[in-house]
């Protein structure tokens, strides 16, 4: 996603008056572009009503005025008649209109620190939530509607460097209570917010500037400084409130001295600033607006001089033409939900990479899930998500499993992983009870080993395809003398640039390789076949359906579901946090895509930035009687913790394929 950027002379965070949370800096621009904009005066007039916060809306064709004072929240008609009310000392009044005849209203009771949310419809104010905030004192509230993920959430902005993103609604169903999805780190003394739901951007102000963040709960947490205080930017004093117009223009209210900034997106993704002066004796704390094609009507509430002071509301009209809006339709992703997650890694950062299932021959519930730890070795989990074994063999990247190769004189199964410490293949013997044993290493000639997968065309005949960041792919044959395993290089393949994920179709003797920035290649898997491959699926940088990086891959066998007569490739589309299904045979057509979203009932977050994945069509016991998908979660939330795996019942895919 490409966000607009404010440009200003680049300086360090320390120089910019100790801006906290500085994580990314815009491109520098000439000093002339950073001069303070000349301010046009705006005249204000008093309204007949007073309040500490206010808002305006038109619901079912009726113009409404909303106000709070020291005792109540009121909804009034154009004549001033009270249509509905709620008792409390409410602040930070925030609106969202999901339908023409419905209004969502949120505010915080200052005395109790309770977050309230009401639904106003047909003259009735119905409470939806009454939620006590315990993590922070709310400075502002902002709704966010994610069309792609069918979620409604609310940002609660705090003044001490943090925000909570609360899930309110999923797939148009209200949750029993708001569910904390993400804790977002913000600059200290954050004051106000605004959300552009079309571009998934959260804007946050703080005393020294204006920042933007990705509003999606499963997105990267990093923020970008959009605009700074004078003399480095256009901001003159602390921003106390913001409003976003439907064309992407942002109105920012500077509290004291009162001034209005109109920030307009330009063609080069920067923002130009226009300033409007307001009477200097005012200190304004909130701003509401209504608009048409040629003007914006603004309404302000003055900051009270005393604790319970209530002053008349002020209004002005800002003549302006709304910009032409880009017509963008968000892709609605079908949502799957994990029903189990493994324990998190003890360390933070990019740790877990690739999973693989191992099936217990007689008791499916005792099957295992293997996962590579890119820092130290192999993690082994049971079907309750508990870690049951750790093998600290080194920096492993990808892992795969096949069955039936004798070791130490007894029947064993084999797991193989790419070991980056010494560019070798690390072997593990799996006994009949699912205990893994270090079975040695097979050296390779690769200079920078990366991804790998196994191939078993016949019982006892097992191969590994292992790739290098250069694009080289080596095929090894494994054999056993009954006691030890050996590996022999049998041929080499090549793709033009860095590959990683791969999967082999044992039945149809095909190999599929993901070239990360390009797409998916297919090769004949037989060791005696030609080494030429074919690019059959291309990745697109933005629209998809497959968005680079191309990461984990798995194969869904033909006929797993009645709606799926041919084998399908499941691919991690890391660039847009989704998963894509393609036909695994010509013409390799796109079939469907989906995301793994929040499971509010079980308190399991969605998955994002996925590296590796695996699937099995075999039973894993009562929890997954028809098989499952194991998906690496690059950003583990609810609560924020180290990475883990999310397990999704395989039958959820059938509903996706029927769409």
QUIZI-V453593 format. One record per residue. N is the residue number from 1. RES is the residue in one letter. PHI is phi in degrees with one decimal (* if undefined). PSI is psi as a letter, one per 20 degrees, with the letter a starting at -180 (NA if undefined). Layout:
n = {N	N}
res = {RES	RES}
phi = {PHI	PHI}
psi = {PSI	PSI}
//
This chain:
n = {1	2	3	4	5	6	7	8	9	10	11	12	13	14	15	16	17	18	19	20	21	22	23	24	25	26	27	28	29	30	31	32	33	34	35	36	37	38	39	40	41	42	43	44	45	46	47	48	49	50	51	52	53	54	55	56	57	58	59	60	61	62	63	64	65	66	67	68	69	70	71	72	73	74	75	76	77	78	79	80	81	82	83	84	85	86	87	88	89	90	91	92	93	94	95	96	97	98	99	100	101	102	103	104	105	106	107	108	109	110	111	112	113	114	115	116	117	118	119	120	121	122	123	124	125	126	127	128	129	130	131	132	133	134	135	136	137	138	139	140	141	142	143	144	145	146	147	148	149	150	151	152	153	154	155	156	157	158	159	160	161	162	163	164	165	166	167	168	169	170	171	172	173	174	175	176	177	178	179	180	181	182	183	184	185	186	187	188	189	190	191	192	193	194	195	196	197	198	199	200	201	202	203	204	205	206	207	208	209	210	211	212	213	214	215	216	217	218	219	220	221	222	223	224	225	226	227	228	229	230	231	232	233	234	235	236	237	238	239	240	241	242	243	244	245	246	247	248	249	250	251	252	253	254	255	256	257	258	259	260	261	262	263	264	265	266	267	268	269	270	271	272	273	274	275	276	277	278	279	280	281	282	283	284	285	286	287	288	289	290	291	292	293	294	295	296	297	298	299	300	301	302	303	304	305	306	307	308	309	310	311	312	313	314	315	316	317	318	319	320	321	322	323	324	325	326	327	328	329	330	331	332	333	334	335	336	337	338	339	340	341	342	343	344	345	346	347	348	349	350	351	352	353	354	355	356	357	358	359	360	361	362	363	364	365	366	367	368	369	370	371	372	373	374	375	376	377	378	379	380	381	382	383	384	385	386	387	388	389	390	391	392	393	394	395	396	397	398	399	400	401	402	403	404	405	406	407	408	409	410	411	412	413	414	415	416	417	418	419	420	421	422	423	424	425	426	427	428	429	430	431	432	433	434	435	436	437	438	439	440	441	442	443	444	445	446	447	448	449	450	451	452	453	454	455	456	457	458	459	460	461	462	463	464	465	466	467	468	469	470	471	472	473	474	475	476	477	478	479	480	481	482	483	484	485	486	487	488	489	490	491	492	493	494	495	496	497	498	499	500	501	502	503	504	505	506	507	508	509	510	511	512	513	514	515	516	517	518	519	520	521	522	523	524	525	526	527	528	529	530	531	532	533	534	535	536	537	538	539	540	541	542	543	544	545	546	547	548	549	550	551	552	553	554	555	556	557	558	559	560	561	562	563	564	565	566	567	568	569	570	571	572	573	574	575	576	577	578	579	580	581	582	583	584	585	586	587	588	589	590	591	592	593	594	595	596	597	598	599	600	601	602	603	604	605	606	607	608	609	610	611	612	613	614	615	616	617	618	619	620	621	622	623	624	625	626	627	628	629	630	631	632	633	634	635	636	637	638	639	640	641	642	643	644	645	646	647	648	649	650	651	652	653	654	655	656	657	658	659}
res = {X	X	X	X	X	X	X	X	X	X	X	X	X	X	X	X	X	X	X	X	X	X	X	X	X	X	X	X	X	X	X	X	X	X	X	X	X	X	X	X	X	X	X	X	X	X	X	X	X	X	X	X	X	X	X	X	X	X	X	X	X	X	X	X	X	X	X	X	X	X	X	X	X	X	X	X	X	X	X	X	X	X	X	X	X	X	X	X	X	X	X	X	X	X	X	X	X	X	X	X	X	X	X	X	X	X	X	X	X	X	X	X	X	X	X	X	X	X	X	X	X	X	X	X	X	X	X	X	X	X	X	X	X	X	X	X	X	X	X	X	X	X	X	X	X	X	X	X	X	X	X	X	X	X	X	X	X	X	X	X	X	X	X	X	X	X	X	X	X	X	X	X	X	X	X	X	X	X	X	X	X	X	X	X	X	X	X	X	X	X	X	X	X	X	X	X	X	X	X	X	X	X	X	X	X	X	X	X	X	X	X	X	X	X	X	X	X	X	X	X	X	X	X	X	X	X	X	X	X	X	X	X	X	X	X	X	X	X	X	X	X	X	X	X	X	X	X	X	X	X	X	X	X	X	X	X	X	X	X	X	X	X	X	X	X	X	X	X	X	X	X	X	X	X	X	X	X	X	X	X	X	X	X	X	X	X	X	X	X	X	X	X	X	X	X	X	X	X	X	X	X	X	X	X	X	X	X	X	X	X	X	X	X	X	X	X	X	X	X	X	X	X	X	X	X	X	X	X	X	X	X	X	X	X	X	X	X	X	X	X	X	X	X	X	X	X	X	X	X	X	X	X	X	X	X	X	X	X	X	X	X	X	X	X	X	X	X	X	X	X	X	X	X	X	X	X	X	X	X	X	X	X	X	X	X	X	X	X	X	X	X	X	X	X	X	X	X	X	X	X	X	X	X	X	X	X	X	X	X	X	X	X	X	X	X	X	X	X	X	X	X	X	X	X	X	X	X	X	X	X	X	X	X	X	X	X	X	X	X	X	X	X	X	X	X	X	X	X	X	X	X	X	X	X	X	X	X	X	X	X	X	X	X	X	X	X	X	X	X	X	X	X	X	X	X	X	X	X	X	X	X	X	X	X	X	X	X	X	X	X	X	X	X	X	X	X	X	X	X	X	X	X	X	X	X	X	X	X	X	X	X	X	X	X	X	X	X	X	X	X	X	X	X	X	X	X	X	X	X	X	X	X	X	X	X	X	X	X	X	X	X	X	X	X	X	X	X	X	X	X	X	X	X	X	X	X	X	X	X	X	X	X	X	X	X	X	X	X	X	X	X	X	X	X	X	X	X	X	X	X	X	X	X	X	X	X	X	X	X	X	X	X	X	X	X	X	X	X	X	X	X	X	X	X	X	X	X	X	X	X	X	X	X	X	X	X	X	X	X	X	X	X	X	X	X	X	X	X	X	X	X	X	X	X	X	X	X	X	X	X	X	X	X	X	X	X	X	X	X	X	X	X	X	X	X	X	X	X	X}
phi = {*	-104.9	-105.2	-69.4	-130.1	-80.4	-112.0	-158.7	-60.5	-77.2	-135.7	-70.2	-61.3	-65.9	-66.8	-74.8	54.1	59.5	-61.5	-79.5	75.1	-68.6	-122.4	-153.4	-116.5	-70.0	-70.7	-69.8	-141.7	-63.4	-62.8	-60.3	-74.3	-107.2	-66.4	-62.4	-67.8	-65.2	-97.2	-86.3	-75.6	-120.9	-87.7	-111.3	-129.7	-80.3	-95.1	-74.6	-108.2	-119.7	175.0	-93.1	-141.1	-145.4	-159.7	-133.1	-160.1	-121.5	-120.4	51.4	79.9	-104.2	-74.9	-122.2	-118.0	-114.2	-148.6	-122.0	-135.2	-70.0	-128.6	-147.3	-108.2	-127.0	-112.3	-119.8	-88.2	-63.4	-88.4	92.0	-75.4	-76.8	-93.8	-161.3	-155.5	-144.1	-81.7	150.9	-97.0	-95.9	-129.5	53.8	-67.9	-134.9	-120.2	-146.3	-114.1	-73.8	-140.8	-63.3	-105.1	-142.8	-135.9	-100.9	-127.3	-128.2	-161.1	-115.2	-78.0	-62.2	-76.6	-107.4	56.3	-99.3	-87.7	-110.0	-137.8	-117.4	-114.1	-101.5	-157.6	52.8	78.4	-115.5	-102.9	-105.6	-66.6	-103.0	-133.8	-138.6	-120.8	-79.4	-82.7	-115.6	-88.6	-165.2	-87.1	-74.4	-100.3	-161.3	-129.5	-144.9	-77.5	-137.2	-104.4	-97.9	-67.5	-64.2	-105.2	51.9	-128.3	-116.2	-132.2	-133.3	-88.5	-108.4	-89.1	-108.2	-89.1	-110.8	85.6	-159.8	-147.6	-107.2	-105.3	-104.1	-81.5	-107.3	-145.4	-133.5	50.1	65.4	-110.0	-69.2	-79.9	-62.3	-145.0	-56.5	-113.5	-63.7	-100.5	-154.4	-105.0	-106.5	-80.9	-121.1	-60.5	-62.4	65.6	-56.5	-118.0	-144.3	-144.2	-152.4	-126.4	-101.8	-70.1	-71.7	-109.6	57.3	-117.3	-103.4	-99.7	-135.5	-102.1	-145.8	-54.3	-108.0	174.8	-128.1	-121.1	-129.3	-138.7	-75.3	-82.3	-70.4	-63.7	-95.9	-92.0	-62.8	-84.0	-61.5	-109.8	-125.0	-72.3	-96.0	-157.2	-122.3	-68.5	-60.2	-92.7	-90.4	-155.4	-93.3	-75.4	-101.7	-147.0	-59.3	-84.1	-100.1	-159.6	-138.2	-137.1	-108.1	-81.4	-66.3	-92.6	95.3	-72.0	-116.0	-102.0	-121.4	-96.4	-87.1	-75.6	-151.5	-69.3	-66.4	-157.4	-115.3	-109.8	-108.4	-104.4	-111.1	-68.0	-106.6	-64.9	-92.0	71.2	-94.4	-122.1	-95.4	-114.8	-122.0	-107.0	-129.6	-81.8	-123.8	-51.4	-66.9	-76.9	-90.4	-123.8	-102.0	-118.5	-146.1	-145.1	-124.5	-148.5	-134.4	-145.7	-134.7	-70.4	-122.8	-159.8	-122.2	-95.0	-110.2	-133.7	-122.4	-117.1	-79.8	-66.3	-67.3	-73.1	-124.4	-53.4	-109.6	-70.0	-125.3	-114.2	-60.9	-73.5	-116.8	-141.0	-155.2	-116.0	-108.3	-68.0	-167.4	-95.2	-68.6	-71.9	-65.1	-92.7	-74.6	-82.4	-120.9	-109.3	-68.8	-73.6	-87.2	-88.5	-55.8	-110.9	-99.9	-132.1	-71.8	-109.7	-154.2	-133.9	-77.7	-60.1	-80.0	-67.4	-70.8	-105.5	-94.6	100.5	-82.4	-116.3	-76.9	-121.4	-134.0	-105.3	-153.3	-90.7	-123.0	-99.3	-74.2	-65.3	-116.7	-133.5	-55.5	-66.6	-96.2	-66.6	-128.2	-119.7	-99.9	-147.2	-80.8	-107.1	-68.5	-103.9	-142.5	162.3	-117.7	-104.4	-126.5	-122.1	-93.5	-84.0	-103.2	83.8	-87.1	-77.8	-113.1	-160.9	-131.3	-121.2	-81.4	-94.4	133.7	-82.6	-91.9	-113.9	-121.6	-140.7	-149.7	-132.5	-139.6	-126.6	83.9	-145.7	-65.3	-147.3	53.7	78.3	-131.3	-63.6	-142.8	-104.4	-125.7	-119.5	-128.4	-134.1	-83.7	-105.9	-82.3	-58.3	-134.8	55.1	-122.4	-98.1	-91.3	-104.2	-130.3	-95.7	-111.3	-81.2	-66.7	-100.0	90.1	-88.8	-95.0	-128.5	-66.5	-111.2	94.2	-131.7	-117.9	-70.2	-125.9	-96.6	-73.3	-87.7	-147.8	-60.6	-141.4	-97.2	-161.6	-155.2	-105.2	-143.1	-134.4	-72.3	-142.8	-58.1	79.1	-112.6	-126.5	-125.6	-123.2	-105.1	-128.1	-116.5	-122.7	-62.3	-73.5	107.2	-74.7	-129.6	-102.6	-109.8	-114.0	-103.2	-99.7	-139.9	-133.6	-95.4	94.1	-119.3	-122.9	-106.7	-126.8	-128.5	-130.6	-70.4	-115.2	-169.3	-129.6	-119.0	-155.7	-122.5	-65.8	-139.4	-59.8	-101.7	-153.7	-65.2	-154.1	-152.0	-110.9	-94.2	-60.7	-69.1	-99.1	54.0	-124.7	-115.2	-118.5	-127.1	-91.7	-87.4	-51.4	-94.7	-121.4	157.5	-118.8	-105.7	-126.7	-133.5	-68.3	-87.8	-62.3	-64.6	-100.9	-79.0	-62.6	-94.2	-79.0	-119.4	-137.1	-77.1	-112.8	-135.1	-105.5	-91.6	-110.8	-67.2	-129.7	-78.7	81.1	-69.7	-98.1	-113.8	-59.1	-81.5	-83.3	-118.6	-63.8	-139.4	-147.9	-116.0	-98.8	-60.6	-58.7	78.1	-57.8	-121.7	-64.0	-87.6	-137.6	-75.0	-111.2	-66.1	-124.6	-94.9	-104.6	-128.4	-80.2	-94.9	-65.1	-63.6	-133.2	53.6	-136.3	-134.1	-123.7	-109.8	-126.6	-62.0	-92.1	-132.1	-53.5	-92.1	56.7	-75.7	-64.8	-111.0	-167.8	-136.8	-158.4	-124.9	-101.3	-99.6	-65.0	-106.7	-66.4	-66.5	-99.0	69.1	-110.1	-75.1	-75.7	-112.4	-156.2	48.4	-74.3	-88.2	-102.5	-151.9	-151.6	-141.9	-136.3	-99.4	-90.8	-64.8	-114.3	95.2	-59.1	-71.1	-140.2	-66.9	-111.6	99.0	-158.6	-109.0	-111.0	-128.2	-68.7	-106.4	-73.8	-129.7	-88.8	-118.5	58.4	-90.7	-61.4	-156.6	-63.4	-63.4	-154.9	-110.1	-106.6	-110.7	-117.4	-56.1	-63.1	-65.1	-63.6	-65.7	-62.0	-63.8	-65.0	-68.8	-82.6	-69.1}
psi = {p	p	q	q	p	q	q	r	p	p	r	r	h	g	h	l	l	l	p	q	j	o	h	p	p	r	q	q	r	q	h	h	i	j	q	p	q	p	p	p	q	p	p	q	q	q	r	i	q	r	r	h	q	r	r	q	r	o	p	l	i	p	p	q	p	q	q	q	b	i	h	r	p	q	p	q	a	h	i	j	p	o	h	q	r	p	p	r	n	q	r	l	p	p	q	p	n	h	r	h	j	q	p	p	p	q	r	p	o	h	h	i	k	p	p	q	p	q	o	p	p	l	j	p	o	p	p	g	q	n	p	p	p	i	h	r	p	p	h	r	q	p	q	p	o	o	h	h	j	l	q	p	r	p	p	o	p	r	i	k	k	r	q	p	o	p	p	h	p	p	l	j	p	q	q	h	q	p	o	o	h	q	p	p	p	r	q	q	k	p	g	r	r	q	p	o	h	h	j	l	p	p	p	p	q	r	h	j	a	p	r	q	q	p	i	p	h	j	r	q	i	q	r	p	o	h	q	r	q	q	j	i	a	i	p	h	r	p	p	i	q	q	p	p	q	i	j	i	q	p	p	p	o	p	g	o	q	p	q	p	p	o	o	p	p	r	h	j	j	r	p	q	p	p	q	p	q	r	p	h	i	q	o	q	i	q	p	q	q	q	q	a	i	i	q	p	p	q	p	q	p	q	p	p	h	r	g	j	p	p	r	q	q	q	q	r	p	o	p	q	p	q	q	p	p	p	o	p	o	p	p	o	p	q	p	r	p	q	i	q	q	r	q	q	q	h	q	r	a	n	f	p	f	p	r	q	q	p	p	p	h	h	n	h	i	j	r	q	p	q	p	p	o	i	h	h	c	p	q	p	q	a	j	j	j	q	p	i	q	p	o	m	i	a	n	q	f	q	q	r	q	r	q	m	o	q	p	k	j	q	p	r	r	p	p	p	q	p	o	i	g	k	l	r	p	p	q	p	p	o	a	i	j	j	p	q	q	o	k	a	q	o	q	r	j	q	h	m	q	e	r	r	r	q	p	n	h	r	p	i	o	p	q	p	p	p	r	q	i	i	i	q	o	q	p	q	p	q	r	p	j	h	g	r	q	q	p	p	p	h	r	q	r	p	q	h	a	p	r	f	q	r	q	p	o	g	g	j	l	q	p	p	p	o	o	g	j	g	b	p	q	q	q	p	i	p	i	j	r	q	i	q	r	p	o	i	p	q	q	q	h	g	h	b	h	o	p	q	q	o	d	q	q	r	p	o	q	p	j	g	q	h	j	n	h	q	q	q	p	p	p	o	n	h	h	k	l	r	p	p	p	q	p	j	r	p	j	l	q	p	g	r	r	r	q	o	a	p	n	h	h	i	k	p	r	r	q	r	l	p	f	q	r	q	q	q	j	q	q	k	a	h	h	m	h	j	r	r	p	p	p	p	o	h	n	o	r	l	r	p	r	r	q	a	q	p	p	p	p	h	i	h	h	g	h	g	h	i	NA}
//
